[in-house]
Amino acid sequence: MTISAVLFDVDGVLLDSAAAHRRVWNSWSQLRGLDPEKVWQLTFGRRPEDTVKDAGAHLDPVVERQVLDELLAQERDSVLPVDGALDLLRVVSRNPWAIVTSGDRVFVESRFAAVGLPLPAVRVYGSDVENAKPAPDCFALAAYRLGVSPSSCLVVEDAPAGVRAAVAAGCTVIGLTTTHQEESLWQAHMCATSLSEVRNLLIAHGVLTLP
């Protein structure tokens, strides 16, 4: 396995946002008279508007995305880095890397700035592709922008939809078990329980070198 670049999902991988997103989706579900638990299961690794389409076919995804963005803005200060994110990115930043997320550009970049996480030159958001995760388009676009083949990219993902997208793009995938059990990430080539373990896997596969 020859790896030229590392691609990171954001929510659940670099930002610990699950609790904040759960509150947002619970509030939205209650506003729209939907079952919060059923809605929550539709959210992982996907664009909010895609979740809206599945959860409430009678709703306008564009309008509801605005409502969801407003609810998420109220949770801004509760979203912090995943343990070990800063240390890992400081090391990874010596290599080609990118973030590939279904999240909102403004929210993600403002939170990275607020908590001191570095941003890569290549950033792919759900709004950058016609077909978001679990389609492979976002990872293919990140590889293209980095000037490398998807097959030479290693992806760190925590959601089944993201893992499916990365595998479909031809990437090697580490499933990070921060939000899902390993069984749910069965398509990943390997799994890790923490970003410290991800770092060790990157070193073991020659992606990173010890200082």
Summary of the structure (lengths in Angstrom):
residues: 211
radius of gyration: 16.4
end to end distance: 21.9
largest distance: 55.2
contacts: 704
relative contact order: 0.18
helix: 48%
strand: 14%
